[in-house]
């Protein structure tokens, strides 16, 4: 137990909690009251929220107060918790450092580790907050939405400025995320992303700007709520997004290889071939031009390459908005051996989801051993297929 005479809380440290210590915050009765959430609520009925630290800009330091690029991850989740106001009337807090990396470093092993931690703790807590780098936050949010089936709030947050910058956004984003996770109105909404006073749907949201604070957008879906003056305002009743397919990944240690190939003028088809023959790709995702467009040569090349390998090919789009409908897909390809037009049966339209999310969904489908028709059914949920 750690405490001192100047603190409003005590921290109970359990050093025997797996391979990482678990911290529990116990606020003292004379601590400053947080307003508008659970006024004078007894501590035995307020929710208990678990904060999982993974790193990112929110846990980073720069060398000066004006540095907003080139900084390094250097803060722990304990440091972040100590930077926010009291939440004693809002929730009981526990927190744990799962990893501490820039989100560009997150891969399959890290996603599986985070998923496992949430599943292990799901019955013990009323909600979760995950601190995460913004670069790949949308991918982790989408992954968790498809693999954790719960009514309990899972809120992701981060920051666009390091902790040392003027007007750092991290502490407010974390404070808001914890408050949102503790609010009953957040239940049954799926994975949420809380940044810059906005509450977004993790299934639909994407990072739209590499630099600005107001970066996360869901242009087709819109925000589902806002955090204003310590109040949470939702615009819609609790509901999860349409089109979700839940995947049981218990026991999974890796996912099939699915590269993303960026479509452009003069695309060298050798890159596509290398993805299959050298990387051993079990599926392909194209970030196409327009609404599913590739050159005729590329369409035919892909058809010949994957036909006998039974490799599913998902056509997504380079643009942030819009969708790839089934009508945009090539119906046939010109065989390089027989000269005939052959039905292209393994192509899949991504619908509204972008290439990086299409990759995750296709990996999960392949991991389940789904057929092409079953994969198309999953993408049909997002108006593709």
Secondary structure, 3 states (H helix, E strand, C coil): CECCCCCCEEEEEECCCCCCCEEEEEECCCCCCCCCCCCCCCCCCCCEEEEEEEECHHHEECCCCCCCCCCEECCCHHHHHCCCCCCCCCCEEEEEEEEEECHHHCCHHHHHHHHHHHHHHCCCCCEEEEECCCCCHHHHHHHHHHHCCCCCEEEEECCCCCCCCCCCCHHHHHHHHHHHHHCHHHCCCCEEEEECCEEEECCCCEECCCCCCCCEECCCCCCCEEEECCEEEECCCCCCCCCCCCCCCCCCCCCCCEEEEECCCCCCHHHHHHHHHCCCCCEEEEEEECCCECCHHHHHHHHHHHCCCCCEEEEEECCCCCCECHHHCCCEEECCCCCCEEECCCEEECECCCHHHHHHHHHHHHHCCCCHHHHHHHHHCCCCC
